[in-house]
């Protein structure tokens, strides 16, 4: 069975990151042949060192990466499409009519999957698995919606991810070697935080909390929007670590763009992770560490509805006082209304929070992962 995945880069790295993880897992965990069409391979190259940004076509074992020229397939694309059994249209990227016509010319026609964005909202269960016949072509789109319950498409999780995490987190020397490899050996003895938010995050209360806390802290800041958010709060981060004025125990540390596997290790290494969007949000949950989610801002505050829906899942079995503190910080932070006291009040419960994060991770891990559900979905509904 050969898979074709189509991804368009709109902004940020999330869509490309999820498509890349999906393609890699289909190849590595399930032995599938995969072609990933993406319109901007340079975005992939930023966090996938094996990718050549300027290549039109490149083979990475059983995974072929092709630059997606969206208006219509060329002769090489058509030859590749002739072998596709499953076409995955990621995140509403839009397969144009020439591409759909090429797929429809196959006999039998391929399974056409609309992979939607992850959502914690209840409609995920209602939409997941629905089908929509094309009005003209002999193709039927089937909707696959990632989510947090057994009646959705689940979450991406590689077969040995949690075992790798546990070995890593249980080995201080391995953590130290990783930090040294990314140039952060001096942070081994400090409290570590990842700051991977969007540019519109309000960081004043976060900085005030860090300044008032006595423990030495290193805040890792990847390039792009997290540094823009930091600059909005008055701290311009260049190539060197900077301390807060008057608080040398708090250092903001610039990091380069990391490969996906190293980004996972960064999350595993930290005591707390501020994450965003979809990909880093899911990976933070697999880290088993306390985290704060900054969803992508949407019109009419639709992102706050997603946030509330996630909190309903995440806090269903949390101790009441802890749940109230988590909910308050998540909601107020995403409105730019939290205070240093909100941060401190929750951090005083960090041991309970840590235990809750591990329980939540175990709860999610008892469900089948997204790739397993996807293959089962295809077997039951599409390929006979």
N, C-alpha and C positions, 0 to 999 in steps of 0.2 A: 504494500500500500504506500503510495507516494503522496506527500502533502505539499500543497502550495500555500504559503502564507503571504498576504498582501498588507503592507503597512505604509502609511503616509505620516511623515513627521510634521506636525503642526507647530508645536512649540515645546520647550523643555525636552526631557529625555524619556518620559514615562512610557509613551506608546511603543517607542523603539525598544525600550528595556524589557517590557512585557513580551513583545513579539520575539525578541532574541532569547529570552528565557524559555519560552514555549518551544521555539525551534530547536534549541539545544537539548531540552528534555526529551522531545520526541526522538531525536537522534540518539542521545546517550543512554536514556533509561529504557527506551522501547525499540531501539534499532530501526527506526523509520528513516526513509529517504525524504528529505525536506528541501524545498526550494523557498527561500525567503526573498520576495520582491520588496524592496524598500526604495523610496524616492530620494533618500539622503543617506547613503552609506557613511558619510562623514560623521553623522550623529552617532552611529554605531561604533565607529572607530574610537570615539572619545572614551568609551568604557569597555571596548572589546579589542584588546591590543592585537589580536590575530587578524583583524579586519583591515584591509587596505582601502583607505577612503576614496582613492581615485580609480579603483578597479570597476569595470563594467560587470564582469562576471568573475567569481572566485569560488573555488571548491575547498571546503573545510571538512574533509572526510565525507560523510554521507549528507552533509549540509551544503547546499549551493546557495551562494548569495548573489543576487542579480540586482543591478540598478533598475528601478521601475520607471520606465518612460510611460507615463500614465495615459496619454491620448489614445494610443493603440499599440498592440503588440507587434514587434518586428518578427522577422522570419525565425530568429533564434527563440524568441518568446513562444511563438506558436509551436515550435518543435517541443519545447519544454511542457507547454500546456497539454500537448497530446498524450502525456504520460501521467497527468495529475488525476488522482482518485478523489482527493478531498481538497477543496479550495476554501481557505479560511480568510474571510474579509474582516480585518481587525478594526474594531472601533469606528465603524461607519466610514471607512476610508473611501468607499465608493468605487466599485468596479464598473468602468464604463461599458457601454453597449458592445464595442468591438471585442473587449475581453470576455464578456459574457457570451457573445456569439461564438467565440472560439471554444469556450468550454462546452457550450450547447451542441457543438458539432461532434462531440465525443459520443461513442456508443459502447457501453452505457454512459449516460451523462454523470459527471462527478457529483459528489455530495458538496453542497454549497452551504457553508456555515457563516453566519453573522456572529462573530465574537464581540460581545458587548463589553463596555467598561464594568469593572467591579462596582457593585452597589450593595449596601446593607439594607436597602429599603425593601418593603414587603412585596413590591411589584416584581422583584426578581423571580420569585417563585411563580408568579402568574405568567410571566413572559417566557421564562426558560422552557425551551422545548417546542414553542409554537412554530408554525411553518407559514410561509407566504409564497404561493406560486408566482412566478414571473408572468406578467400579463401576455407576453408574446412568445417567449422561448420555453423549451421543455426543461426548465430549471425551477427548483423549489428551494427558497432560502429557509434555513432552520436557525432559530435564534438560540444562542448559547450564552447564558448570563452568569458570570462568576458571582459568588456570594458566600454567605457564612452559614447556610443551612444545608441539610441533606437534599432539599428539593431544588437546589440551584446547581450551578456548574462548579462550585467549590473554589479552591485557591491553589495557585501554583506552588508545588512543593516537590523538590527532587527526591528521589527514592531514599538517599542516604543523608539528606540535609541535616536532620536533627541529630543523627549519630555523629556526624562531623562536628556539629555545634557543641555537643556535650564533651567530646574529646578535647576540643579547643578550649572551652571555658574551664575545663577541669585541669588544665595544664598551664600553670603560670609561666613556665619557660617558653611555651609555644606562643603565648600572648606577647611576651617580651620580645621574642624574635620577630613577630609580625610588626610590632610597633617600631622596632629598630629598622626593619626593611622599608617602612614608609617614612623613615627619618624622624621618628618620634620616641626614641629610646628614653629621653628624659621624662616622659609622661608615665612611666611604668608605675610609679608610686603615687600618682595623683588620682583624684576623682576625674573620670572622663565622661564627656558629653559630646554627642554628635548634634550639630545644628544644620539640618537640611530642610529648611523652610522655603516658602515662596518669598518674593521680594516685598510683598505687602504685609508681612508679619510685623507686629508691634513688639519690640524687644526691650523697651524701657523697664518694665516690671521684672522681666527675666534678668536683666543686667543688675538691677537693684538687689534682687534676691541673692545673686551670686556674690555681689560686693559685701552683703551683710553676713554671709555664711563664712565660718572660719576655715573650712577645709580647702586645701590647695586643689584647684580645679583647672583642667585643660579642656577648652571647648574647641572641637575640631570643626572647621568651617570649609566645606568644599567650595569650588569656584562657582561663579554665576549668581543666582538669585539670593542664596544665603548671605553672601557678602554685600549685596545691594541692600538687603534688610538691615544688616549691621551698620552700613554707612548711613542709612536713614536715621539710625539711633545715635549717630555721632561718632562712630568708630570706623575709620577707614583702614581696612586690612590690606596690606601689600603682600610682600613675599616673606616677611618675618612675623613671628608671633608678637602680639601686643598684649600688654597688661592693662587692666582698667586703671584709670587715674586714681592713685591713692590706695589701690588694692593689688599689690604685686602678686598675691596668691591666686589671682584669676587671670589666666592667659587665654587669649583667642588665637588659635593655631591654624594658619592656612594649610589646606591640603590640596594636592593635585586631584584631578579626576581619577578615580580608582576603577579598576576592572570590577565587574559585578561580583566575582567571588571575593575579592578583597574588600569591597563595600560590605558584604555580609560579615566578613571577619571584623571590620570596624564596628559594626553594630553589636556583634558578640562581645567585643572588647570593652564596650562602654557601660557605664552605670545607668545612663539615661540617653534616650535618642529622640530628638525632635525631627519628625519625618513629615512627608507631604504626599499628596496625590494618591497614587495607587501602588506602584512597585515598591518604593521604600516603605510605605505603610504596611504592606504585607510582610516584607522582610523583617521589619521591626517586631512584628508579632511572633515570627518564627525565632527571633533572637531570645525570647523569654525574658526580656528586660523591660523595665518601665519606659513608656514612650508617650509622646504627645503628637496627635495627628493634626496637620494643617491641610484640610482639603482644598482643592482647587476652587477658587471663588467663582460663583455663578450668579447670573441675574436673579433678582428677586430673592436673594439669600437662599437659593435652593441647596447650596452646599451645607447650610446649617441644618436642613432637614435630613440630609445624609448623615451628618454628625450625630444628631439625636437618635437616628435609627441605629447607627453603630453602637452608641452607648447603651441602648436597650439590650443589644446582644452581649456586649462586652461586660456589662455590670450586672447581668441577671443573677449571678450567684456570688457577687462581691459582698463583703461585710458592709452594713448600711453606712457607717461613718466614712469608710474608705470610698465607697461608691459616691457619696455626696461630694467628697473632696475632689475626686477625679472628674466627675461631671461638671463641677463648678469651674475647675481649671480649663478643661477642654472647651466649654462653652464660652467662658469669658475671654479666654485667649483668642479664640477665633472671631470675637467681636472687638478685640483690642481693648478690653475692659478689665483685664485681670490686674491684680496688685501683687507686690512682693510677698504680702501675707498669704495670698492664695498659693503661691509657689511653696512658701515655707511650711504652711499647714499640711500640704500634701507630702512634702519631702520628710516631714517628721514621721510619716507613716510608711516610709520607703520599704521597710522590711515586709510589712503586710502587702504593699503594692507589688513588690518583687514576687512574693508567693502567689499572689493573684495572677500575675502575668504568666507564671509557669503553669498554673492550673488552666488558664485560658488557652495557652498553647497546646496543652495535652488534649483539651476538649476539641480543638480544631483538628489535631492530628488523628483523632479517632475517626474522622471522616475521610473519604477517599479524596485524593488530590485532583486537581483540575484535569491533568492529562489523562489519568485513569478514567475519569468520568467522560471526557471527550471521546476516547476510544470506544467506551461502552455505548455512548450516545450514537456514535456513527454506526456501530455494529447493529444496534437495535432499530434504528430509524432510517438508515440510508443505504448502506451497502449490504446486499443480501447474497 
